[in-house]
Amino acid sequence: MPSLDIYPNLVKTALQAEDWTITHDPYFLSAGGTELYIEVKQNKVWIHWDGTEEGFINYLEQNQVPCDQIVQGWLPPEMRQHTDYAVN
C-alpha cells in the first residue's frame, strides 16, 4: 500500500503543473470560470466537483492512482456503487 503522503503530493503536483495556485486543503480552485474541488481523506482522492475540460480523474488514472482510491464525490453513494471507483 502506498504511503499516506503519496496522493496529497500527487494531487498537489498535478494541480501545480497545470498552473493552479494552491491556497487551501481541501483544494477548492477556480480559474476563468472553471472550478475544481478535491480533497484527500482516508487515503483516497475525493473529487467533489470537476469542471475541467479534460477531467482530473483522467489525470489520476494516467498516474497510476487505482480506481478504488478515487471517489466520485459529486455522485450520491448509492450511485457510486455502480461505478468502477470507490464508494467512500
Secondary structure, 3 states (H helix, E strand, C coil): CCCCCHHHHHHHHHHHHCCCCCCCCCEEEEECCEEEEEEEECCEEEEEEECCCCCHHHHHHHCCCCHHHEEECCCCHHHHCCCCCECC
